[in-house]
């Protein structure tokens, strides 16, 4: 089964492999000293994708916090706290 990438990921991969593909983008795509990552300012599409990702993470975190509070109120968990292990959020029971 072939892997299908969204247009945003295709643009991201294009920028990684060929930063000159978009005029004026090459200086922004070069890793900054000590950062080792592409800046949001490299492309409006990249900035939009990253902003949507941050908003999604915040929304999911708020929902997890709500679940943790509900489980604590019902006596299912010891604390109303969301923990993070290996990049995954969860609530200890």
Backbone as a ProteinNet text record, in pm:
[ID]
protein_1_A
[PRIMARY]
XXXXXXXXXXXXXXXXXXXXXXXXXXXXXXXXXXXXXXXXXXXXXXXXXXXXXXXXXXXXXXXXXXXXXXXXXXXXXXXXXXXXXXXXXXXXX
[TERTIARY]
84.7	0	89.4	71.2	155.4	120.3	220.1	199.6	152.4	42	-13.3	15.6	83.5	117.8	26.4	-10.1	-89.9	-6.2	-72	-2.8	96.3	62.2	152.6	280	266.2	385.2	467.9	401.1	474.2	556.4	496.8	569	685.8	663.5	769.6	886.5	855.7	960.7	1032	957.5	1019	1117.1	1078.1	1167.3	1291.7	1275.7	1391.2	1490.6	1438.6	1526.4	1574	1497.1	1532.4	1483.3	1553.3	1505.5	1495	1565	1558.1	1430.2	1348.6	1226	1127.9	1128.5	1041.8	1128.7	1101.8	1185	1189.3	1308.2	1325.3	1321.4	1312.8	1297.7	1430.7	1528.6	1654.2	1717.7	1726.4	1790	1714.4	1582.9	1503	1515.1	1538.9	1541.6	1671.8	1775.7	1904.1	1892.8	1940.3	1934.3	2008.7	1949.6	2010.6	2111.5	2215.7	2315.2	2250.5	2276.1	2224.7	2082.2	2009.7	1870.5	1853.3	1917.2	1905.8	1766.3	1687.3	1551.9	1514.2	1409.8	1361.4	1267.8	1285.6	1204.8	1064	968.2	831.4	826.3	916.7	917	967.7	1006.5	1055.8	946.3	823.4	712.7	582.3	493.2	362.7	286.2	300.6	230.8	286	418.4	480.2	437.2	435.8	391.9	247	163.8	22.3	6.4	81.6	74.9	121.1	230.4	281.7	185.5	122.3	26.2	-93.6	-141.1	-253.6	-215	-91.8	-43.7	-39.1	11.7	16.5	-123.7	-217.5	-356	-418	-390.8	-443	-385.7	-256.1	-194	-256.6	-280.1	-340.6	-482.1	-558.3	-695	-695.7	-608.3	-601.3	-556.2	-462	-415	-528	-605.1	-717.7	-820.7	-844.9	-939.1	-886.7	-757.2	-697.2	-705.3	-679.7	-690.3	-832.5	-931.3	-1071	-1099.8	-1049.6	-1068.6	-1002.1	-883.6	-812	-890.5	-946.7	-1028	-1150.9	-1217.7	-1337.1	-1302.2	-1194.6	-1156	-1119.4	-1054.7	-1019.1	-1144.1	-1240	-1364.8	-1444.8	-1434.2	-1506.2	-1429.6	-1307.2	-1227.9	-1151.6	-1141.4	-1072	-921.5	-878.2	-734.4	-693.3	-565.2	-514	-504.6	-470.1	-452.3	-524	-561.3	-619.2	-505.5	-419	-297.4	-270.4	-233.2	-194.4	-42.9	8.5	152.3	198	326.6	382.3	499.4	490.1	596.9	626.4	752.5	796.6	711.3	677.2	601.1	453.8	403.7	262	198.6	82.7	11.1	-79.8	-97	-184.6	-212.1	-308	-345.8	-332.3	-254	-234.8	-359.2	-389.6	-508.3	-467.5
-117.4	0	123.8	214.9	334.7	430.8	506	606.5	735.6	790.8	913.8	1026.2	1129.1	1242.8	1360	1433.5	1553.2	1658.6	1759.5	1866.9	1938.1	1953.2	2021.1	1940.6	1808.3	1724.4	1722.7	1723.7	1727.3	1855.2	1967.5	2094.3	2089	2033	2021.2	1939.1	1824.8	1741	1811.1	1887.3	1963.5	2065	2132.4	2230.5	2164.6	2046.4	1976.8	1934.5	1886.7	1833.7	1939.7	2047.3	2148.8	2285.5	2350.7	2477.8	2589	2574.7	2677.8	2667.5	2565.3	2544.4	2659.9	2722.6	2837.9	2962.6	3063.5	3184.3	3249.6	3289.6	3359.7	3270.7	3140.8	3049.5	2993.4	2986.5	2920.7	2974.2	3106.9	3153.2	3110.3	3102	3063.7	2915.9	2835.5	2690.9	2641.7	2720.2	2677.9	2669.8	2560.4	2549.3	2664.4	2717.5	2825.7	2767.1	2840.5	2788	2744.9	2621.8	2571.3	2521.1	2545.3	2503.4	2372.1	2359.7	2237.1	2208.7	2310.9	2290.7	2400.7	2379.1	2476.9	2572.5	2700.9	2802.4	2808	2851.4	2869.7	2970.4	3064.4	3169.1	3118.9	2992.3	2937.9	2936.9	2919.6	2910.7	2940.9	3017.6	3040.1	2909.4	2814.1	2686.2	2609.3	2611.4	2543.1	2608.2	2740.2	2811.3	2777.3	2766.4	2733.2	2592	2498.7	2359.6	2349.8	2417.6	2412.1	2479.5	2589.6	2657.1	2565.8	2499.1	2406.6	2291.2	2243.8	2135.3	2179.2	2300.6	2351	2368.1	2417.6	2433.8	2297.4	2199	2064.6	2004.6	2022.4	1971.1	2035.1	2166.1	2235.7	2184.7	2163.7	2114.5	1973.2	1887.4	1750.7	1748.2	1835	1840.4	1884.6	1984.5	2030.8	1919.1	1842.8	1731.2	1622.9	1591.8	1494	1541.2	1670.3	1724.4	1708	1731.1	1712.5	1568.3	1474.3	1331.6	1296.2	1349.5	1319.8	1370.8	1490.6	1545	1458	1415.8	1330.9	1197.9	1135.4	1006.8	1023.2	1134.8	1158.4	1180.8	1256.3	1282.5	1154.6	1061.9	933.9	834	871	783.6	676.4	690.2	591.5	611	736.3	763.8	833.1	822.8	884.3	1035.2	1083.4	1227	1271.6	1398.5	1458.8	1517.9	1430.1	1475.6	1389.6	1456.7	1387.5	1378.5	1258.5	1238.6	1214.9	1224.4	1202.8	1105.2	997.7	898	868.5	882.9	854.9	928.3	1052.3	1134.1	1102.7	1020	984.4	1031.7	1092.2	1142	1033.9	1030.7	931.7	969.7	900.9	925	792.8	794	672.9	634.8	508	459.4	389.1
0	0	0	-94.8	-100.1	12.7	55.4	160.1	94.1	142.4	87	185.5	138.3	223	192.8	296.3	276.2	205.9	154.1	82.6	174	301.4	395	415.4	427.7	444.4	317.6	201.3	75.4	66	107.3	106.9	204.3	321.5	421.3	366.9	305.9	249.5	134.6	54.1	-53.5	2.1	110.1	171.1	230	286.6	342.6	235.1	123.4	19.4	-78.1	-94.9	-193.2	-145.3	-53.4	1.1	-102.1	-215.3	-318.1	-400	-376.1	-453.2	-436.3	-322.9	-300.3	-289.9	-373.3	-371.7	-234.2	-193.3	-66.2	55.4	37.6	149.9	198.5	113.9	147.9	276.1	297.1	420.6	546.1	538.7	655.6	686.3	583.5	601.7	661.6	649.6	704.8	856.2	915.3	1061.4	1128.2	1230	1304.6	1403.2	1435.8	1530.3	1661.6	1701.1	1827.7	1823.2	1713.2	1707.2	1633.3	1516	1440.8	1389.8	1362.3	1313	1216.2	1142	1045.9	1118.8	1096.5	1162.2	1103.5	1183.5	1135.5	1021.7	1022.8	921.1	786	776.7	650.1	544.5	587.2	492.9	566.4	503.1	566.5	590.1	497.6	513.7	633.2	649.6	763.2	894.5	898.3	1018.7	1051.5	948	968.7	1023.9	969.7	1016.4	1161.6	1192.7	1330.3	1428.4	1387.1	1474.8	1499.7	1394.8	1411	1503.1	1491.2	1578.1	1723.7	1747.1	1885.4	1942.5	1861.1	1907.4	1937.5	1853.3	1875	2003.2	2026.1	2148.9	2271.7	2266.1	2380.3	2406	2298.6	2313	2371.4	2320.9	2372.6	2518	2553.4	2692.1	2785.2	2741.8	2823.1	2841.6	2736.4	2746.9	2841	2831.2	2922	3067.3	3089.6	3225.7	3278.9	3192.9	3233.2	3269.7	3188.9	3220.2	3352.5	3375.7	3500.3	3620.6	3609.3	3719.6	3744.7	3637.2	3651.8	3718.5	3675.9	3735.7	3882.4	3916.9	4056.4	4140.4	4088.5	4161.3	4183.5	4090	4103.3	4189.1	4230.6	4314.5	4237.2	4109.4	4026.5	4031.6	4037.4	4037.8	4167.2	4199.5	4322	4310.2	4191.1	4170.3	4044.1	4041.6	3920.6	3839.1	3791.3	3725.4	3602.2	3492.6	3370.4	3369.7	3353.2	3347.8	3204.9	3184.3	3051.7	3061.6	2987.6	2981.7	2835.5	2798.5	2660.5	2557.7	2589.3	2496.7	2488.8	2579.8	2579.6	2710.4	2698.2	2815.8	2869.3	3000.1	3061.7	3206.7	3263.9	3403.3	3478.4	3583.4	3663.5	3739.4	3738	3810.3	3936.1
[MASK]
+++++++++++++++++++++++++++++++++++++++++++++++++++++++++++++++++++++++++++++++++++++++++++++

